[in-house]
Amino acid sequence: MSTAPRVDDQTYPWKRKSNETNVSYFEPAPGTREQNNNEQEKPPPRPPPPASGFPYEQHEFHPRPSEAKPRSGHGFFYAVFGTRQLAQDDGREAYIRVTIRELLIYIVYLALTCILTFGTTSSSSYYFTKVMMDLFVDQQIRPETKSFMTFRESITLDDFWDFVEGPMLDNLYQQFLYNDGVVTSAPPATTPQVTTNGVLFENKLIGVPRLRQIRVRPDSCEIAPNFRQLIRQCYGEYSQDAEDTTLHWRPLPGSAWTYFTESQLYGSSYWGKFATYSGAGSYLDLRIDTVPPTPPGGTPQPSAKDITREDIKILKRKHWITRATRVIFLDFSVYNANTNLFCFVKLIWEVPPTGGVITSWNIQTATLLRYNNWYDLYIILPCEILFCIFTSYYLIQEFYEMCYEGFRRYLKDIWSYVDISILIFSFICIAFSIVRHIVVQQEIERLKIHKGVFYPMEKNNGSIISYIIPVCC
């Protein structure tokens, strides 16, 4: 007769009655073959059931050790600024309640950050930048020769002179409309007229454009002894030590033949392809149309385009660019009132010691004038105020947590460093936005007083805030 294995009453209590009444079995002697077979046929024991049906108590909630500081009571600061780390001493329900509150607050804080990051940008920025690229970077230099040479593909200094005498003058000083109507600076009268000093008739020049070059000394490199009798001058690579700081490097009047320091030009350094160039050098400020309209029957006055063309011809005829030239910059800024966008254009011709030119460009579009429409006043401004409030809230929360846990214990948690980093970047963004707004307003007011002066407005460009704020997320 086959024997059935014994069922453990403690493991399977529901079979206790059936075992006592209907199942007959015997227990073989220890050590026999039947005993060994029965032990092999026994099912593995079941794992003990959880103490409760809520798995969070066993796997996620870890209360503080018993030596943790007991809480005497729940005051105002704990109710408002308490964190999950502090709620671990108060049980599971308090821990969950504080976690949900922190999650909701963080979602609101994240939404404010996204609005400030993406809400201050304009969809017109891309098209504004593309228009400037098409006009100054990808436009043909010599269209009459059916050549496809552009600024992007320039390789010689002849290409530079053809560019400044062609596309640069044509695009900065547009004088004729599509119907050959002459553009004047006079206010509209009986016939439609367009204000000059603009690109594509819509983008107002801020200040005047500027051509600037940086030179190196003729002894900036060392000639090999075998060629010293044949070659007397050596123009090496650019560096600040090799920069030619001769005040009047050519005995001619004008700023184009005089060296100015970076502080005198109110300039800044630029990181090019071959070197980092300073904001010093010799420069020529182009003209803007400040000539009053010609009265009826009077002698027509030369336009700003004609005067600028003559200035460029003088530079070319008197060899403004020589072997010592290492870089040439063309800087100008425009403002589009229709979209409230500034565009800062910098075209660069780098002249390496091997000869030729290497071109590059830097075109940035940014919104610097804020709070001029209903969107900025009723959406962006309240979000900025709330962002400051939430940042201050998190600062007080971290300070309260540090005081409760102790400085050493607070620094042992890796998430404390993440919170500190977020607070640092948040306050940097707030300070940067305030300083940018103040500086831009000061520069605009100064520009209204001193017309016809070059201002390096790219130093006040606030587009970098678009890269700082996402870090605060």
C-alpha distance (Angstrom), angle and dihedral (degrees) to the residues before:
residue distance angle dihedral
M1 . . .
S2 3.79 . .
T3 3.73 117.1 .
A4 3.79 125.6 -139.3
P5 3.79 119.8 -138.3
R6 3.73 116.1 -105.6
V7 3.75 115.8 -99.9
D8 3.77 115.2 -134.6
D9 3.79 108.3 -122.7
Q10 3.81 92.0 -154.2
T11 3.82 93.0 54.2
Y12 3.80 97.3 40.4
P13 3.82 106.7 26.2
W14 3.80 93.7 165.9
K15 3.82 89.8 67.9
R16 3.78 95.2 52.3
K17 3.82 95.2 98.8
S18 3.78 95.0 44.6
N19 3.77 90.6 50.8
E20 3.79 92.5 52.0
T21 3.84 95.9 47.6
N22 3.80 112.4 26.7
V23 3.80 108.0 21.4
S24 3.76 120.6 76.4
Y25 3.72 118.9 -170.0
F26 3.72 140.7 151.7
E27 3.69 132.1 -140.7
P28 3.79 113.3 -125.3
A29 3.74 120.2 -138.0
P30 3.79 115.6 -85.3
G31 3.78 114.7 -92.8
T32 3.84 95.7 22.1
R33 3.80 125.1 123.6
E34 3.78 92.8 -106.5
Q35 3.80 91.4 54.2
N36 3.79 91.6 51.8
N37 3.81 92.3 48.4
N38 3.78 91.4 49.6
E39 3.80 91.6 51.7
Q40 3.83 91.0 51.3
E41 3.81 92.3 49.3
K42 3.81 94.6 51.4
P43 3.80 112.1 109.5
P44 3.80 117.1 -118.2
P45 3.80 113.7 -92.5
R46 3.77 117.4 -96.4
P47 3.80 119.2 -111.2
P48 3.80 112.6 -106.7
P49 3.81 112.7 -95.4
P50 3.82 118.4 -110.6
A51 3.77 118.3 -89.5
S52 3.81 88.8 -116.8
G53 3.76 136.9 2.7
F54 3.83 92.9 -106.4
P55 3.84 108.4 93.1
Y56 3.84 93.0 -170.3
E57 3.78 89.3 77.8
Q58 3.80 93.0 62.0
H59 3.84 104.2 33.2
E60 3.78 110.0 28.0
F61 3.77 111.6 21.6
H62 3.78 112.3 75.5
P63 3.78 112.4 175.0
R64 3.75 120.0 -148.4
P65 3.81 117.7 -94.2
S66 3.74 118.2 -89.8
E67 3.76 92.4 -102.9
A68 3.81 90.6 64.6
K69 3.77 116.7 117.7
P70 3.85 109.9 -89.9
R71 3.77 117.7 -129.3
S72 3.77 115.1 -119.5
G73 3.80 96.1 -160.8
H74 3.79 146.6 -31.3
G75 3.75 111.0 -93.4
F76 3.76 133.5 177.0
F77 3.81 95.3 -84.9
Y78 3.78 92.7 52.0
A79 3.81 92.3 48.3
V80 3.81 91.8 51.0
F81 3.80 105.7 28.4
G82 3.82 102.3 25.2
T83 3.81 116.5 130.7
R84 3.78 136.1 -158.7
Q85 3.78 91.0 -100.4
L86 3.80 90.6 58.1
A87 3.83 93.7 43.1
Q88 3.81 93.6 60.0
D89 3.80 88.7 85.2
D90 3.83 93.2 56.5
G91 3.78 102.1 60.5
R92 3.74 136.8 -102.7
E93 3.81 99.9 -59.5
A94 3.79 94.2 51.9
Y95 3.80 90.1 46.4
I96 3.82 92.4 53.4
R97 3.80 92.8 44.8
V98 3.81 93.0 52.3
T99 3.82 91.6 44.6
I100 3.81 92.5 54.4
R101 3.79 91.2 47.5
E102 3.80 92.0 51.0
L103 3.80 91.0 47.7
L104 3.81 93.2 53.4
I105 3.80 92.3 46.9
Y106 3.78 91.6 48.9
I107 3.82 92.0 50.2
V108 3.81 90.1 54.8
Y109 3.81 90.6 46.4
L110 3.81 91.0 50.0
A111 3.81 91.5 48.7
L112 3.82 91.1 52.4
T113 3.79 90.9 50.1
C114 3.82 91.9 51.0
I115 3.81 91.6 49.4
L116 3.80 91.8 51.0
T117 3.80 91.6 45.8
F118 3.79 101.1 46.7
G119 3.79 101.3 18.3
T120 3.81 93.8 66.4
T121 3.80 93.0 56.6
S122 3.78 123.8 86.9
S123 3.78 129.9 -141.4
S124 3.79 87.4 -136.6
S125 3.80 91.9 65.5
Y126 3.79 92.4 81.0
Y127 3.80 93.9 49.5
F128 3.81 91.7 45.2
T129 3.80 90.5 53.7
K130 3.80 91.9 44.9
V131 3.81 92.0 53.0
M132 3.81 90.6 53.8
M133 3.79 90.1 47.5
D134 3.80 91.9 52.1
L135 3.81 93.2 47.3
F136 3.80 101.6 44.8
V137 3.80 108.1 17.2
D138 3.81 107.1 33.9
Q139 3.81 102.4 29.1
Q140 3.78 118.4 110.9
I141 3.79 115.2 -101.0
R142 3.83 97.4 -155.2
P143 3.80 107.4 27.0
E144 3.84 92.1 162.7
T145 3.83 90.7 64.4
K146 3.81 92.3 48.0
S147 3.77 88.8 -121.6
F148 3.77 120.4 152.3
M149 3.80 92.8 -146.9
T150 3.80 111.6 136.9
F151 3.77 135.8 174.1
R152 3.78 88.7 -94.8
E153 3.83 91.2 58.3
S154 3.82 98.9 40.7
I155 3.80 113.1 135.0
T156 3.82 106.1 163.3
L157 3.80 137.6 48.8
D158 3.81 88.8 -113.6
D159 3.79 87.0 65.2
F160 3.80 88.4 54.5
W161 3.82 93.7 54.3
D162 3.79 91.8 44.8
F163 3.80 89.5 52.4
V164 3.81 97.5 50.0
E165 3.81 91.4 45.0
G166 3.79 93.3 45.2
P167 3.83 126.3 25.8
M168 3.81 94.7 16.2
L169 3.81 94.9 55.4
D170 3.81 93.8 38.4
N171 3.81 94.0 51.7
L172 3.80 99.0 39.2
Y173 3.82 94.3 44.8
Q174 3.78 108.4 37.0
Q175 3.80 107.9 174.1
F176 3.79 105.2 169.0
L177 3.77 133.4 60.2
Y178 3.79 125.1 -144.3
N179 3.84 89.8 -86.6
D180 3.83 93.1 49.9
G181 3.78 91.2 -103.2
V182 3.79 111.2 157.1
V183 3.79 115.0 -118.2
T184 3.80 114.5 -134.2
S185 3.77 135.0 177.9
A186 3.78 94.3 -125.0
P187 3.81 119.3 111.3
P188 3.80 117.7 -99.1
A189 3.80 113.4 -77.5
T190 3.77 127.3 160.4
T191 3.81 94.3 -31.6
P192 3.78 128.2 48.7
Q193 3.79 111.5 -97.9
V194 3.78 134.5 177.9
T195 3.77 128.2 -138.9
T196 3.79 115.0 -113.7
N197 3.80 129.0 -139.5
G198 3.77 89.4 73.5
V199 3.77 142.6 110.1
L200 3.80 113.2 -121.9
F201 3.83 87.7 -5.5
E202 3.82 91.0 -81.6
N203 3.80 106.0 69.7
K204 3.78 115.5 73.5
L205 3.80 118.5 -144.8
I206 3.82 111.7 -120.3
G207 3.77 105.3 -144.0
V208 3.79 117.6 -34.2
P209 3.81 130.2 -49.0
R210 3.78 116.1 -106.8
L211 3.81 134.9 -150.7
R212 3.81 112.6 -157.1
Q213 3.79 133.6 175.3
I214 3.81 134.6 -170.2
R215 3.79 121.9 -150.2
V216 3.80 137.4 -164.4
R217 3.80 129.2 -139.3
P218 3.82 120.4 -96.6
D219 3.81 89.5 -119.5
S220 3.81 95.7 49.9
C221 3.82 91.3 117.4
E222 3.80 136.9 31.7
I223 3.81 122.4 -109.1
A224 3.78 119.6 -137.6
P225 3.84 111.9 -105.3
N226 3.81 93.2 -119.2
F227 3.82 91.8 61.3
R228 3.79 102.4 37.9
Q229 3.80 91.6 102.0
L230 3.80 91.7 54.0
I231 3.81 101.9 36.3
R232 3.78 118.1 45.3
Q233 3.83 101.6 171.1
C234 3.79 130.0 51.2
Y235 3.79 123.8 -169.5
G236 3.78 110.0 -166.8
E237 3.78 134.1 -174.8
Y238 3.76 119.8 -54.9
S239 3.77 121.4 -91.8
Q240 3.76 132.0 146.2
D241 3.78 89.7 -107.3
A242 3.81 91.3 53.2
E243 3.83 94.4 45.5
D244 3.80 114.8 122.7
T245 3.79 106.9 -121.2
T246 3.80 97.0 174.2
L247 3.79 106.2 142.8
H248 3.82 97.0 -140.5
W249 3.78 104.6 19.8
R250 3.80 88.5 173.4
P251 3.83 124.1 27.3
L252 3.78 95.6 -119.2
P253 3.81 129.3 114.1
G254 3.75 121.8 -110.0
S255 3.77 139.4 57.9
A256 3.80 91.5 -84.3
W257 3.82 90.0 72.3
T258 3.81 98.1 38.7
Y259 3.79 129.1 81.8
F260 3.81 118.4 -126.1
T261 3.78 127.2 -172.6
E262 3.80 124.6 -122.9
S263 3.80 92.7 -104.4
Q264 3.81 91.6 50.5
L265 3.79 91.3 52.9
Y266 3.81 93.1 41.8
G267 3.78 86.3 -129.2
S268 3.77 138.3 146.6
S269 3.77 135.9 -142.5
Y270 3.80 122.0 -92.7
W271 3.80 128.6 -151.4
G272 3.80 107.1 -134.6
K273 3.79 132.8 176.7
F274 3.79 95.6 -90.3
A275 3.80 104.5 26.0
T276 3.78 146.5 -13.8
Y277 3.80 106.2 -92.2
S278 3.79 124.9 -152.7
G279 3.79 125.8 -127.4
A280 3.82 92.6 -111.2
G281 3.81 131.0 95.1
S282 3.79 141.4 89.3
Y283 3.77 120.4 -49.4
L284 3.79 146.6 -174.2
D285 3.79 119.7 -151.0
L286 3.78 112.1 -147.6
R287 3.78 120.5 -134.2
I288 3.76 129.5 -103.8
D289 3.76 125.9 -152.5
T290 3.80 104.8 -92.2
V291 3.80 94.6 139.6
P292 3.82 112.4 117.8
P293 3.81 117.2 -121.6
T294 3.79 116.9 -84.5
P295 3.82 111.8 -100.7
P296 3.81 118.0 -126.5
G297 3.79 110.5 -77.5
G298 3.82 92.9 8.2
T299 3.78 130.2 121.9
P300 3.81 111.6 -86.6
Q301 3.77 114.0 -114.7
P302 3.82 120.9 -134.1
S303 3.78 113.2 -99.4
A304 3.78 125.9 -125.2
K305 3.79 89.3 -104.1
D306 3.82 92.2 56.1
I307 3.82 92.3 47.8
T308 3.79 92.0 48.0
R309 3.80 91.5 48.7
E310 3.81 90.2 54.5
D311 3.82 91.2 48.7
I312 3.80 90.5 52.7
K313 3.80 91.7 48.3
I314 3.81 89.5 54.0
L315 3.80 90.7 52.2
K316 3.77 91.1 49.5
R317 3.79 94.8 45.5
K318 3.82 94.4 48.8
H319 3.82 94.3 45.1
W320 3.77 101.7 -111.1
I321 3.81 88.4 173.1
T322 3.80 114.2 59.7
R323 3.79 138.9 158.8
A324 3.80 88.6 -78.0
T325 3.81 93.3 62.0
R326 3.78 112.9 107.1
V327 3.81 104.0 168.6
I328 3.81 139.4 9.6
F329 3.81 124.0 -160.4
L330 3.79 130.9 -162.5
D331 3.82 110.9 -165.5
F332 3.77 129.3 179.7
S333 3.79 138.6 145.8
V334 3.79 130.7 -147.4
Y335 3.79 133.6 -168.5
N336 3.80 126.1 -150.9
A337 3.80 110.5 -155.4
N338 3.81 92.4 -169.3
T339 3.81 92.3 65.1
N340 3.84 99.9 19.5
L341 3.81 90.3 -124.0
F342 3.78 131.1 142.4
C343 3.79 121.0 -151.4
F344 3.80 121.8 -161.5
V345 3.80 114.8 -161.4
K346 3.79 124.7 -167.1
L347 3.81 120.2 175.8
I348 3.79 117.2 -170.6
W349 3.80 132.6 -162.0
E350 3.80 110.7 -171.6
V351 3.81 116.6 -163.9
P352 3.82 110.0 -156.9
P353 3.83 121.4 -159.1
T354 3.82 88.5 -105.7
G355 3.81 91.6 65.5
G356 3.79 134.1 -112.1
V357 3.78 125.4 71.4
I358 3.79 134.5 -84.3
T359 3.79 114.3 -154.3
S360 3.77 130.0 -150.9
W361 3.78 136.5 158.5
N362 3.77 142.4 -156.6
I363 3.82 117.8 -155.7
Q364 3.80 117.8 175.7
T365 3.78 128.3 179.3
A366 3.80 120.0 -163.5
T367 3.80 143.0 160.8
L368 3.79 107.3 -122.8
L369 3.80 102.9 158.7
R370 3.79 107.5 73.1
Y371 3.80 136.9 -172.7
N372 3.81 95.5 29.9
N373 3.81 98.3 125.3
W374 3.78 139.8 37.4
Y375 3.81 93.6 -96.0
D376 3.80 93.1 58.0
L377 3.80 93.6 42.2
Y378 3.79 100.2 45.3
I379 3.82 103.2 28.6
I380 3.80 112.1 20.5
L381 3.81 97.5 38.4
P382 3.86 94.9 49.8
C383 3.80 89.7 46.2
E384 3.80 90.5 52.2
I385 3.80 90.7 50.9
L386 3.81 91.2 48.8
F387 3.79 89.9 47.4
C388 3.80 89.6 56.3
I389 3.82 91.0 47.6
F390 3.80 93.3 50.2
T391 3.80 91.5 46.6
S392 3.80 90.0 52.6
Y393 3.82 89.6 47.3
Y394 3.81 91.7 54.7
L395 3.80 90.6 47.1
I396 3.83 91.6 55.4
Q397 3.80 90.3 43.7
E398 3.80 93.2 54.3
F399 3.79 91.6 45.3
Y400 3.83 91.0 50.9
E401 3.79 91.5 48.9
M402 3.80 91.7 49.2
C403 3.82 91.6 50.3
Y404 3.80 93.0 49.1
E405 3.81 98.2 45.3
G406 3.77 98.2 34.4
F407 3.78 128.2 -111.9
R408 3.80 97.0 -90.2
R409 3.78 95.4 46.0
Y410 3.81 90.6 45.7
L411 3.81 92.0 55.7
K412 3.81 92.7 49.7
D413 3.81 89.9 70.9
I414 3.83 111.9 84.1
W415 3.81 91.6 -150.3
S416 3.78 89.6 63.6
Y417 3.80 89.0 68.5
V418 3.81 90.4 50.4
D419 3.81 90.7 52.9
I420 3.79 91.7 48.1
S421 3.82 91.1 50.5
I422 3.80 91.7 51.2
L423 3.80 91.1 50.7
I424 3.81 92.7 48.9
F425 3.81 93.7 51.0
S426 3.80 91.4 44.3
F427 3.80 93.0 55.1
I428 3.82 90.2 45.1
C429 3.81 89.4 55.3
I430 3.80 92.2 48.7
A431 3.80 93.2 48.8
F432 3.81 92.3 44.4
S433 3.81 92.3 52.1
I434 3.81 92.8 49.5
V435 3.81 94.0 47.3
R436 3.80 92.2 45.9
H437 3.80 92.3 52.4
I438 3.81 92.6 49.4
V439 3.81 95.0 45.9
V440 3.80 94.3 46.9
Q441 3.80 91.9 50.8
Q442 3.80 90.7 50.1
E443 3.81 92.5 49.2
I444 3.79 93.0 48.2
E445 3.80 91.6 51.2
R446 3.80 90.8 47.4
L447 3.79 90.4 49.5
K448 3.80 90.9 53.7
I449 3.79 90.2 55.7
H450 3.82 98.4 42.5
K451 3.78 105.6 44.6
G452 3.76 121.4 -176.9
V453 3.83 93.6 32.5
F454 3.78 127.3 122.2
Y455 3.80 114.8 -116.5
P456 3.83 121.5 -173.9
M457 3.78 93.2 -136.1
E458 3.80 92.0 170.6
K459 3.81 87.7 79.8
N460 3.80 86.9 68.4
N461 3.77 94.5 45.2
G462 3.79 108.6 134.0
S463 3.81 98.7 -165.6
I464 3.81 90.8 107.8
I465 3.81 88.7 73.4
S466 3.80 86.6 71.9
Y467 3.79 87.9 66.6
I468 3.82 97.0 42.0
I469 3.81 99.5 50.4
P470 3.85 96.7 57.2
V471 3.81 88.6 58.2
C472 3.80 87.7 62.5
C473 3.80 90.1 64.4
